[in-house]
Amino acid sequence: MTAPTPHQPPGRPDRPPQPALPPAAGSTAALGFGEPGAYDSTTAPSATAHRRRAGSIFAVLAVSLVLSLLAGFTGGWLANRRGAGTITMVEPGSQSTARPADSVAGVAAKVLPSVVSIETRSPRGQGTGSGFVLRQDGYILTNNHVVADAATGGQIQVVYADGGQESAEIVGRTTAYDLAVLKVNRTDVPALELGDSAAVVVGDPVIAVGAPLGLESTVTYGIVSALNRPVAAGQGQDSAFINAIQTDAAINPGNSGGPLVDATGRVIGINSAIARAPGDTGSSGGNIGLGFAIPSAQAARTAQQLIEDGNATYPVVGVLLDRTYDGEGVQVSTREQDGVPPVTPDGPAARAGIKPGDVIVAFEGRPVTEPDQLIVAIRAQRPGDTVTLKVRSGDRTRDVRVTLDESAADD
């Protein structure tokens, strides 16, 4: 069998061809790498012996090189096989978990210890929600609908991020603004700082913190996607009218009462409601990218009233609105409802000259097209504030200055 030609190592030029040996005396063929039998071995014994030795050396070198290459290939293949089954990981503890204070992780680390999960038990069942430390002396702010079922004959448990638990009592609550203040005995957890919701603009980054679906200490991130969004949450006399901050930060059932914070960790809103897809009338819906929060300015005023008096008030304009009206603006009703006149005698609207059937087309220069839109705009004010309404009476439109009265929130 003919020996294989040795493989030249990469980067080395091919070996040049060897010169042919001179023909031996009496030979008729050139000696060298000719075909077998091209030379007569008996006519040149010394040359033949020399070539046999050279051939033996060449064969040994060829076999050695083949074995070396085979060993190298086998070793490389085994090494690659070992590497293919190896998991590479950095040394545990070699990377820092510190994050910049103004990053999402940094803000979350600052806020999370002061956010709580709220668990309720009542004859109507069990529920969970969220809240946060409003004052370090044991006051917790949350939504009214989180604790409403446990307000009479129920139990409320506050669970902290460190696992600690405290029984809570209701200091005050209001359905009108969907807010409630709780009191616990624990006083070693710092309060969150309330920011200025009036300074918030669309596009600001925000972080929602709470216990969605009972999953404590959950953080979601997004932006403010709209402002002054009229939201009516609840039904009938339990309805809350919110001039809401809208966000695309994920908010789900259980987030209610938790804080919506800005990029500095200040609370700018209290997460309260989520939008439902058209046609969805169930109560099991989740986040679809439209969540709503009570502005911190409103929450601060109402919470202070609840702590001081146990009750809250809200501003009123003194009119009933016709929800069947279909046209520009919102119309003052022309009929009594449950014995209540369409325009309250000597109320703010009556003093300003507004009459039944008049149409309010703008509030503080902003067009209004739905009754709830006007209601939440008024609820966002303080009793005693003076606002400007654009009112149309017949063919005449005029600006009317109205000073708002005060009403008990849960009368």
KOLNUMAR-303358 format. One line per 10 residues: number of its first residue (from 1); their letters; for each residue x, y, z of C-alpha. Coordinates in steps of 0.25 Angstrom, whole numbers. Last residue first. Layout:
% KOLNUMAR-303358
NUM = A = X Y Z  ... .
This chain:
% KOLNUMAR-303358
411 = DDAASEDLTV = -295 251 213  -282 244 210  -273 255 205  -279 266 214  -282 278 205  -274 291 203  -278 302 193  -271 307 181  -270 321 177  -274 323 162 .
401 = RVDRTRDGSR = -270 333 152  -278 332 139  -273 334 125  -284 336 114  -291 330 103  -304 335 97  -312 327 87  -321 320 98  -313 321 111  -299 316 108 .
391 = VKLTVTDGPR = -289 316 120  -274 316 120  -270 313 135  -259 321 142  -255 316 156  -254 322 170  -249 313 181  -257 313 194  -257 298 195  -244 293 189 .
381 = QARIAVILQD = -243 288 174  -242 274 168  -256 271 171  -260 282 161  -252 276 150  -257 262 154  -272 267 153  -269 274 139  -263 261 133  -274 252 139 .
371 = PETVPRGEFA = -285 260 132  -278 258 118  -273 268 108  -265 279 115  -256 288 108  -244 294 116  -244 309 118  -246 308 133  -258 299 131  -264 299 117 .
361 = VIVDGPKIGA = -278 297 110  -288 298 122  -302 298 116  -313 305 123  -326 297 124  -329 300 138  -322 314 142  -308 319 144  -308 333 150  -296 333 158 .
351 = RAAPGDPTVP = -303 332 171  -311 321 166  -299 313 162  -292 315 176  -305 311 184  -316 321 188  -326 311 183  -319 298 178  -321 297 163  -328 285 157 .
341 = PVGDQERTSV = -337 284 170  -335 271 179  -348 264 182  -343 251 177  -338 257 164  -344 271 160  -346 274 146  -339 284 136  -325 278 137  -313 286 135 .
331 = QVGEGDYTRD = -307 282 121  -293 277 118  -285 282 106  -289 281 92  -300 271 90  -307 259 95  -314 261 108  -319 249 115  -309 251 126  -316 264 130 .
321 = LLVGVVPYTA = -307 270 141  -312 274 155  -306 288 160  -300 293 173  -286 296 169  -280 286 180  -267 285 187  -263 273 195  -262 269 210  -255 258 217 .
311 = NGDEILQQAT = -258 251 230  -250 245 242  -248 259 247  -233 262 248  -228 249 241  -239 249 230  -237 264 227  -222 262 226  -224 250 216  -234 258 208 .
301 = RAAQASPIAF = -224 269 206  -212 260 203  -220 251 194  -224 263 185  -210 268 183  -205 254 181  -213 252 169  -223 240 170  -217 229 160  -222 223 148 .
291 = GLGINGGSSG = -217 211 139  -218 208 124  -208 199 119  -217 187 118  -215 182 132  -225 172 138  -239 168 137  -246 159 147  -257 168 151  -266 165 138 .
281 = TDGPARAIAS = -273 175 130  -263 175 118  -270 180 105  -260 190 102  -247 187 109  -246 191 124  -238 202 130  -231 201 143  -234 208 156  -228 213 169 .
271 = NIGIVRGTAD = -213 215 169  -210 227 178  -202 238 171  -190 247 171  -182 240 182  -168 244 182  -157 234 179  -149 244 171  -153 238 157  -168 240 161 .
261 = VLPGGSNGPN = -176 231 169  -190 224 168  -193 219 182  -201 207 186  -216 208 189  -221 199 178  -209 190 173  -217 178 177  -225 177 164  -214 180 153 .
251 = IAADTQIANI = -206 193 150  -195 192 139  -189 205 137  -197 211 125  -201 223 133  -213 232 134  -213 243 145  -228 244 150  -238 255 152  -245 244 160 .
241 = FASDQGQGAA = -260 243 163  -263 232 173  -276 225 172  -282 218 185  -295 225 184  -297 218 171  -286 209 166  -271 209 167  -260 217 159  -263 229 151 .
231 = VPRNLASVIG = -251 234 144  -249 247 137  -235 248 132  -228 261 136  -215 256 131  -210 246 121  -199 236 118  -191 238 130  -179 228 128  -176 214 131 .
221 = YTVTSELGLP = -170 204 141  -175 193 150  -170 189 164  -176 178 172  -174 178 187  -185 168 190  -191 158 180  -206 158 185  -211 159 171  -204 172 170 .
211 = AGVAIVPDGV = -197 176 183  -191 190 182  -182 199 175  -184 207 162  -172 215 156  -173 227 148  -166 234 136  -171 247 131  -177 247 117  -189 255 120 .
201 = VVAASDGLEL = -186 266 131  -186 266 146  -185 279 153  -199 279 158  -196 265 165  -186 272 174  -179 261 182  -183 254 195  -171 248 203  -172 234 207 .
191 = APVDTRNVKL = -172 231 222  -161 224 229  -163 211 236  -161 211 251  -174 215 256  -182 202 257  -195 203 265  -205 204 253  -215 214 248  -222 214 235 .
181 = VALDYATTRG = -226 225 226  -236 223 214  -238 229 200  -248 226 189  -250 241 187  -265 242 189  -265 228 196  -258 234 208  -251 228 219  -246 231 234 .
171 = VIEASEQGGD = -237 226 244  -239 211 241  -232 201 250  -220 193 247  -214 180 252  -199 179 249  -190 170 242  -175 169 239  -170 162 227  -159 172 224 .
161 = AYVVQIQGGT = -168 178 212  -179 181 223  -192 174 224  -204 182 229  -216 173 234  -230 178 234  -241 171 241  -256 172 239  -269 175 247  -272 188 240 .
151 = AADAVVHNNT = -261 195 232  -256 181 227  -264 182 213  -259 196 211  -244 193 213  -239 193 199  -250 201 193  -246 213 202  -233 213 195  -220 214 204 .
141 = LIYGDQRLVF = -212 223 213  -205 217 225  -203 225 238  -193 220 249  -185 231 254  -176 231 242  -187 238 234  -193 234 220  -187 219 220  -192 213 208 .
131 = GSGTGQGRPS = -204 205 203  -208 192 195  -219 183 194  -224 169 198  -238 163 200  -245 153 208  -260 150 209  -273 157 211  -274 154 226  -260 161 227 .
121 = RTEISVVSPL = -246 159 225  -236 169 220  -221 168 216  -213 181 213  -199 180 206  -190 191 210  -180 201 203  -170 208 212  -159 198 210  -161 198 195 .
111 = VKAAVGAVSD = -159 213 193  -144 215 194  -140 201 187  -150 204 176  -144 218 174  -130 211 172  -135 200 163  -142 210 154  -129 218 154  -128 232 161 .
101 = APRATSQSGP = -120 226 173  -110 219 164  -110 204 166  -102 195 176  -103 180 174  -88 179 171  -82 168 163  -72 158 169  -82 152 179  -82 139 172 .
91 = EVMTITGAGR = -71 137 162  -76 139 148  -82 127 142  -78 118 130  -86 105 129  -78 93 123  -83 83 114  -78 88 100  -65 91 107  -62 76 110 .
81 = RNALWGGTFG = -66 73 96  -57 84 91  -46 78 99  -48 64 94  -48 69 80  -35 77 82  -28 65 88  -33 56 77  -28 66 66  -15 67 73 .
71 = ALLSLVLSVA = -13 52 75  -16 50 60  -7 61 56  4 55 64  1 41 59  2 46 44  15 53 47  21 41 53  16 32 42  22 41 31 .
61 = LVAFISGARR = 35 42 39  37 27 40  33 25 25  44 36 21  54 29 29  51 16 23  51 22 9  65 28 11  70 15 16  65 8 4 .
51 = RHATASPATT = 70 19 -5  84 17 0  83 2 -1  79 4 -16  90 14 -19  100 4 -14  94 -8 -21  94 -1 -35  92 -11 -46  84 -21 -38 .
41 = SDYAGPEGFG = 73 -11 -35  70 -9 -49  62 4 -50  48 7 -55  43 -5 -48  34 3 -39  30 16 -46  40 28 -45  43 35 -32  58 35 -35 .
31 = LAATSGAAPP = 67 27 -44  67 30 -59  66 18 -67  76 11 -77  85 7 -66  99 2 -70  106 11 -60  96 17 -50  87 28 -54  89 41 -46 .
21 = LAPQPPRDPR = 80 43 -34  67 51 -37  66 65 -30  56 66 -19  43 74 -21  41 86 -12  34 84 1  21 92 1  22 105 8  20 106 23 .
11 = GPPQHPTPAT = 8 114 29  -1 103 32  7 90 35  9 81 22  1 68 22  10 56 19  6 49 6  0 36 9  8 23 9  5 14 -4 .
1 = M = 0 0 0 .
